[in-house]
Amino acid sequence: MTTTDGARLPTRQLIQPDVPRFERRTLKPEARDALTGLLLTMADDEFVLGFWDSEWTGIAPLLEEDVAFSSLAQDEIGHARVWYEMLAQLTGDAADRLAFHRAPEEFQHARLLDHPRGDWAFSIARRWLYDTADAVRLAALAEASFEPLAQVVGKVIREERYHLMHMDAWLRRLAGHDGEPRQRLEAALAALAPDALTVFTPLPAEERLVDADLLSAPMVQLADRWRSDVGLVLKELGLPALPEGRPPAEGRDHSKPSESFRWLWGEFTSVARLEEGAEW
């Protein structure tokens, strides 16, 4: 993969869906239950984003970006599988069922990822907002007291770093071109701003994650760190600041799924629904 100025990014290896084996009894039941909630949100975020990215395969504005977004899609779906596999070890469930055999109402991805693909500027804006937020979330898990979690987070961080570099280069490229490119970027950021904080929607019993040294701070504090970080970049580029406020409590509620997500769900579950016994 290369940046938009033609520089080749360092070679990296695709994350493989291997999760360290562990005894679920290592964690106290209350911490284990809280961790399963966090892992499901992270897995669903990566899974849904990966399939939105895959929608650019064959139609991206540049050949290099066709390849890059296909790679990003594979990476994110691979990360999702890591989290689903870890979740399966904690709960006794199956990763395949979690990914492909739940109803749309059962998914818990952030509403930021609920919008349809949109145009190129929209996809770049959403990925940049998500990748910056995900970086803050992963950093808060990097020193987790549960070694299998810390080990996987370390691997994912190394790969996500390149995603963010790529999106940041594109954000600056669009912002630096007056006229339609910048106008489309500004319109995308305005449309996404109301859902930008949903990555940090508070989790049930997240205080148990903090008490168990699994998460370094509550989601609302992580949201403040993220808003400060992205605010500096937006100000530097002369782009509108994100609105103030706290992460919405309903930011992961899909009891009434959007039409765009219902369509995407139909796409990524189609093989599993047509071919009984199909596996990841």
C-alpha positions as CSV (number, residue, x, y, z in Angstrom):
1,M,0.0,0.0,0.0
2,T,1.2,3.5,-0.7
3,T,0.3,7.0,0.6
4,T,-1.4,9.5,-1.7
5,D,1.9,11.2,-2.4
6,G,3.3,7.9,-3.8
7,A,5.4,6.9,-0.8
8,R,5.3,3.1,-0.1
9,L,4.2,2.2,3.4
10,P,6.3,-0.3,5.3
11,T,5.6,-3.9,4.5
12,R,3.2,-5.4,7.0
13,Q,1.7,-8.9,7.6
14,L,-2.0,-9.5,7.6
15,I,-3.4,-10.3,11.0
16,Q,-4.2,-14.0,11.2
17,P,-7.4,-15.1,13.0
18,D,-5.4,-16.9,15.7
19,V,-6.3,-16.0,19.3
20,P,-4.2,-17.3,22.2
21,R,-5.9,-20.1,24.0
22,F,-6.9,-19.2,27.5
23,E,-9.0,-20.4,30.4
24,R,-12.2,-18.2,30.8
25,R,-12.0,-18.8,34.5
26,T,-8.9,-16.6,34.5
27,L,-11.3,-13.7,34.7
28,K,-13.7,-13.1,37.4
29,P,-17.3,-13.6,36.2
30,E,-18.3,-9.9,36.5
31,A,-15.1,-8.8,34.5
32,R,-15.7,-11.6,31.9
33,D,-19.3,-10.5,31.3
34,A,-18.2,-6.9,30.9
35,L,-15.4,-7.9,28.5
36,T,-17.8,-9.9,26.3
37,G,-19.9,-6.7,25.8
38,L,-16.9,-4.7,24.8
39,L,-15.5,-7.4,22.4
40,L,-18.9,-7.7,20.7
41,T,-19.0,-4.0,20.0
42,M,-15.4,-4.0,18.6
43,A,-16.0,-7.0,16.5
44,D,-19.3,-5.6,15.0
45,D,-17.6,-2.3,14.3
46,E,-14.7,-3.9,12.4
47,F,-17.0,-6.4,10.6
48,V,-19.5,-3.8,9.3
49,L,-16.8,-1.3,8.3
50,G,-14.9,-4.1,6.5
51,F,-18.0,-4.9,4.4
52,W,-18.6,-1.2,3.6
53,D,-15.0,-0.9,2.5
54,S,-15.4,-3.9,0.2
55,E,-18.1,-2.0,-1.7
56,W,-15.3,0.0,-3.3
57,T,-13.7,-3.0,-4.9
58,G,-13.7,-2.4,-8.6
59,I,-15.1,1.2,-8.5
60,A,-12.6,3.2,-6.5
61,P,-11.5,6.5,-8.2
62,L,-7.9,5.2,-8.6
63,L,-6.5,1.8,-9.4
64,E,-4.2,2.0,-6.4
65,E,-7.2,2.8,-4.1
66,D,-9.1,-0.1,-5.6
67,V,-6.3,-2.3,-4.3
68,A,-5.9,-0.4,-1.0
69,F,-9.6,-0.5,0.0
70,S,-9.8,-4.1,-0.9
71,S,-6.9,-4.7,1.5
72,L,-8.5,-2.5,4.1
73,A,-11.7,-4.5,3.9
74,Q,-9.7,-7.8,4.4
75,D,-7.9,-6.3,7.3
76,E,-11.0,-5.1,9.1
77,I,-12.9,-8.4,8.6
78,G,-9.8,-10.2,9.8
79,H,-9.7,-8.1,12.9
80,A,-13.4,-8.7,13.4
81,R,-12.7,-12.4,13.3
82,V,-10.1,-12.1,16.0
83,W,-12.5,-10.4,18.3
84,Y,-15.3,-12.9,17.5
85,E,-12.9,-15.8,18.2
86,M,-11.9,-14.3,21.5
87,L,-15.5,-13.7,22.4
88,A,-16.3,-17.3,21.5
89,Q,-13.7,-18.6,23.9
90,L,-15.2,-16.4,26.7
91,T,-18.8,-17.4,26.1
92,G,-18.7,-20.9,24.4
93,D,-20.4,-19.5,21.4
94,A,-19.2,-19.9,17.8
95,A,-17.5,-17.1,15.8
96,D,-19.4,-18.1,12.7
97,R,-22.7,-17.7,14.4
98,L,-21.8,-14.3,15.8
99,A,-20.7,-13.0,12.5
100,F,-23.3,-14.5,10.1
101,H,-26.2,-15.9,12.0
102,R,-27.5,-13.0,14.0
103,A,-30.5,-10.9,13.1
104,P,-29.8,-7.3,12.1
105,E,-31.4,-6.1,15.4
106,E,-28.7,-8.0,17.3
107,F,-25.7,-6.2,15.9
108,Q,-24.1,-3.5,18.2
109,H,-21.8,-1.5,15.8
110,A,-21.6,2.2,16.3
111,R,-24.1,4.3,14.3
112,L,-21.3,6.0,12.7
113,L,-21.0,2.8,10.6
114,D,-24.7,2.7,9.8
115,H,-24.7,5.1,6.9
116,P,-24.5,3.8,3.3
117,R,-21.2,3.9,1.5
118,G,-21.7,7.3,-0.1
119,D,-19.2,9.0,-2.3
120,W,-15.4,8.8,-2.0
121,A,-15.2,11.9,0.3
122,F,-17.9,10.4,2.5
123,S,-16.0,7.1,2.9
124,I,-12.7,8.9,3.6
125,A,-14.4,11.1,6.2
126,R,-16.1,8.2,8.0
127,R,-13.0,6.0,7.9
128,W,-10.9,8.9,9.3
129,L,-13.4,9.5,12.1
130,Y,-13.6,5.8,12.9
131,D,-9.9,5.1,12.7
132,T,-8.9,8.0,15.0
133,A,-11.5,6.8,17.5
134,D,-10.5,3.2,17.2
135,A,-6.9,4.2,17.9
136,V,-7.9,5.8,21.2
137,R,-9.9,2.8,22.1
138,L,-7.1,0.3,21.3
139,A,-4.6,2.4,23.2
140,A,-6.9,2.2,26.3
141,L,-6.7,-1.6,26.0
142,A,-3.0,-2.0,25.2
143,E,-2.0,-2.5,28.9
144,A,-4.9,-4.7,29.8
145,S,-4.2,-7.0,32.8
146,F,-5.7,-9.9,30.8
147,E,-2.6,-11.0,28.8
148,P,-4.4,-12.6,25.8
149,L,-6.3,-9.4,25.2
150,A,-3.2,-7.2,25.5
151,Q,-1.4,-9.5,23.1
152,V,-4.0,-9.3,20.4
153,V,-4.5,-5.6,20.8
154,G,-0.8,-5.1,20.3
155,K,-1.0,-7.0,16.9
156,V,-4.0,-5.1,15.8
157,I,-2.6,-1.7,16.7
158,R,0.4,-2.3,14.5
159,E,-1.8,-2.9,11.5
160,E,-4.4,-0.2,12.2
161,R,-1.6,2.4,12.3
162,Y,-1.3,2.1,8.5
163,H,-5.0,2.4,8.0
164,L,-5.0,5.7,9.9
165,M,-1.9,7.0,8.0
166,H,-3.7,6.2,4.7
167,M,-6.9,8.0,5.8
168,D,-5.1,11.0,7.2
169,A,-3.2,11.4,3.9
170,W,-6.5,11.3,2.0
171,L,-8.2,13.7,4.4
172,R,-5.5,16.3,3.9
173,R,-5.5,15.7,0.1
174,L,-9.3,16.4,-0.1
175,A,-9.1,19.4,2.3
176,G,-6.2,20.9,0.4
177,H,-8.1,21.1,-2.9
178,D,-10.6,24.0,-3.1
179,G,-13.8,23.5,-4.9
180,E,-15.7,20.2,-5.2
181,P,-13.2,17.9,-3.3
182,R,-13.2,20.1,-0.2
183,Q,-16.9,20.8,-0.5
184,R,-17.7,17.1,-0.6
185,L,-15.5,16.5,2.4
186,E,-17.1,19.3,4.4
187,A,-20.5,18.0,3.6
188,A,-19.5,14.4,4.6
189,L,-18.1,15.6,7.9
190,A,-21.3,17.6,8.6
191,A,-23.5,14.6,7.8
192,L,-21.4,12.2,10.0
193,A,-20.8,14.6,12.9
194,P,-24.0,13.7,14.8
195,D,-22.9,10.1,15.0
196,A,-19.2,10.6,15.4
197,L,-19.2,10.0,19.2
198,T,-21.1,6.7,18.9
199,V,-17.9,4.7,18.9
200,F,-17.6,5.8,22.5
201,T,-21.2,5.0,23.6
202,P,-20.9,3.8,27.2
203,L,-21.0,0.1,27.7
204,P,-23.0,-1.8,30.3
205,A,-20.9,-2.4,33.4
206,E,-17.8,-0.7,31.8
207,E,-16.8,0.4,35.3
208,R,-15.9,-3.3,35.9
209,L,-13.5,-3.2,33.0
210,V,-11.8,-0.2,34.5
211,D,-11.7,-1.8,38.0
212,A,-10.2,-5.0,36.5
213,D,-7.5,-3.0,34.6
214,L,-8.9,-4.2,31.3
215,L,-9.8,-0.7,30.1
216,S,-7.7,2.3,31.2
217,A,-10.6,4.8,31.4
218,P,-14.4,5.0,30.8
219,M,-15.7,5.6,27.3
220,V,-16.7,9.2,28.1
221,Q,-13.1,10.0,29.0
222,L,-11.8,8.3,25.9
223,A,-14.3,10.4,23.9
224,D,-12.8,13.6,25.4
225,R,-9.3,12.4,24.4
226,W,-10.4,11.7,20.9
227,R,-12.2,15.0,20.5
228,S,-9.1,16.8,21.6
229,D,-6.9,14.9,19.1
230,V,-9.2,15.3,16.1
231,G,-10.0,18.9,16.9
232,L,-6.3,19.8,16.4
233,V,-6.3,18.3,13.0
234,L,-9.6,19.8,11.9
235,K,-8.5,23.2,13.1
236,E,-5.1,22.9,11.2
237,L,-7.0,22.1,8.0
238,G,-9.6,24.8,8.5
239,L,-12.4,22.3,8.7
240,P,-15.5,22.7,11.0
241,A,-15.1,21.5,14.5
242,L,-17.1,18.6,15.7
243,P,-20.1,19.4,17.9
244,E,-19.8,19.3,21.7
245,G,-21.6,16.8,23.8
246,R,-21.4,13.4,25.3
247,P,-21.5,10.0,23.6
248,P,-25.2,9.1,23.1
249,A,-26.5,6.2,25.2
250,E,-28.4,4.8,22.2
251,G,-25.4,5.0,19.9
252,R,-25.3,1.2,19.3
253,D,-29.0,0.5,19.5
254,H,-30.2,-1.3,16.3
255,S,-33.6,-2.4,17.6
256,K,-34.9,-0.7,14.4
257,P,-32.1,-1.2,11.9
258,S,-31.5,1.4,9.2
259,E,-32.4,0.4,5.6
260,S,-28.7,0.8,4.7
261,F,-27.6,-1.8,7.3
262,R,-30.4,-4.2,6.4
263,W,-29.2,-4.2,2.9
264,L,-25.5,-4.7,4.0
265,W,-26.6,-7.5,6.4
266,G,-28.4,-9.2,3.5
267,E,-25.1,-9.1,1.5
268,F,-22.7,-10.4,4.1
269,T,-25.1,-13.2,5.3
270,S,-26.2,-14.3,1.9
271,V,-23.8,-17.3,1.6
272,A,-24.5,-18.5,5.2
273,R,-28.3,-18.3,4.5
274,L,-28.0,-20.1,1.2
275,E,-25.5,-22.8,2.1
276,E,-26.3,-24.6,5.3
277,G,-23.1,-25.5,7.2
278,A,-20.9,-22.9,5.4
279,E,-18.0,-21.9,7.6
280,W,-15.8,-18.8,7.7
